[in-house]
Amino acid sequence: MADASAVTFSKDQGQIVKESWQILKPNMAETSIKFFLNIFEIAPAAIGMFSFLRDSSVPLEKNAKLKAHALIIFKLTCESAVQLSEQGSLVKLTPTLRKLGQSHHLLGVVDAHFEVVKSALLISLEEALQEHWSQKMKAAWAEAYDQLTSVMKDEIHAQAQLAAVKV
């Protein structure tokens, strides 16, 4: 597993993430649903990973359960990135990220899924931030996302190894 205490996030990256999050907050609900629509555009099969979408005839952009879930996940991702920027490391976030890794393992999430979500996040941020978006901002958010998900991925791998030993 990665040593969460060794992971650092530069002050410059942190400042970029915090400032852009302040810009995003007023339109968070709209951006969060767009985030999930971008996930499903990149990987349509991902819809099947959400039990509340499998048999729903409600269009995705109008699905109340998806809207609520998207808002929670988008806000959690962005606020975790801000916490990372304020603390410079993942030490305080690690227990939560490990629990998320455990639950995502049970859902069958693999590394490739994280790349889809990262792409969708960066697309959504660019669309929402428009003229504020820059390559530096993209790099800062990408780094924050990679650091946050590295702990989750490590936990998913650990859970997969445990499951393999039990078989």
Residue pairs with C-beta under 8 A, 6 or more apart in sequence:
1 151
1 154
1 155
1 158
2 150
2 151
2 154
4 89
4 90
4 91
4 93
4 94
4 151
5 89
5 90
5 91
6 89
7 89
7 90
7 147
7 150
8 88
8 89
9 84
9 85
9 88
9 89
9 143
9 144
9 147
11 88
12 140
13 85
13 139
13 140
13 143
13 144
14 84
14 85
14 86
14 88
14 140
15 85
16 136
16 137
16 140
16 141
17 81
17 82
17 84
17 85
17 140
17 141
17 144
18 82
18 85
18 86
20 125
20 129
20 132
20 137
20 141
21 78
21 79
21 81
21 82
23 128
23 129
23 132
24 31
24 78
24 125
24 128
24 129
27 128
28 71
28 74
28 75
28 78
29 67
29 71
30 128
31 74
31 124
31 125
31 127
31 128
32 67
32 70
32 71
32 73
32 74
32 75
33 61
33 66
33 67
33 70
33 71
34 124
34 127
34 128
35 70
35 73
35 74
35 120
35 121
35 124
36 60
36 66
36 69
36 70
36 73
36 120
37 60
37 61
38 119
38 120
38 123
38 124
39 46
39 116
39 117
39 120
40 46
40 47
40 60
41 120
42 116
42 119
42 120
43 113
43 116
46 113
46 116
47 53
47 54
47 60
48 54
49 107
49 108
49 109
50 66
50 69
52 63
52 65
52 66
52 69
53 60
53 63
53 65
53 66
56 63
56 65
58 64
60 66
74 124
77 121
77 145
77 148
80 93
80 97
80 144
80 148
81 141
81 144
81 145
81 148
83 92
83 93
84 90
84 93
84 144
84 147
84 148
85 144
87 93
90 97
90 147
90 148
90 151
93 148
93 151
94 151
97 148
97 151
97 152
97 155
98 151
98 152
98 155
100 152
100 155
101 151
101 152
101 153
101 154
101 155
101 156
101 158
101 159
102 155
102 156
102 159
104 152
104 156
105 155
105 156
105 159
105 160
105 163
106 159
109 156
110 156
111 153
111 156
114 149
114 152
114 153
117 149
118 142
118 145
118 146
118 149
121 141
121 145
122 138
122 141
122 142
122 145
125 133
125 137
125 138
125 141
126 133
126 138
129 137
